[in-house]
Amino acid sequence: MDPSATKSGSWHLNIRLGRRYAAVEWRHDIGFGITGNRKGVYGEQSDESSVDLSSAIGRLLPILLIGARTGRRKPVRLAELRRLKKLSQSDVAGKLRKKQSAVSKVETRGGDVKVSTLMSQLRAMGGKPSIRVSFGDQDEYELQLHRER
């Protein structure tokens, strides 16, 4: 394991199990980046990311044990994400103390929704929402949407 040289820098871990490889990068502000099944992956941009340790381990095990491929998950719409979590619009509405029609409106509005409304709905589904921005040159940042107290 290579620790970060600075407080806000990246920690790196390269793992080899037999003929399988994985590299993990961790940054306090972003979480875990995972790249797998390519020898010499150190320093490359991550194929996928996980926000917490248990999710990262859940991805690493199949990569190392059975040779699962890494890759970015395809984008999903809000309604599709809700269905993947096996929740109904009424379930989410109940947690938000709103009507089912309010949840439906947010799902059908697409990109024209307030950030605070979207974040609330994602939290009601059990998610830990964050907004990340990538500039294509391996720089990726997570936006801080509230003031530090």
Summary of the structure (lengths in Angstrom):
residues: 149
radius of gyration: 18.1
end to end distance: 33.0
largest distance: 53.6
contacts: 338
relative contact order: 0.11
helix: 33%
strand: 21%
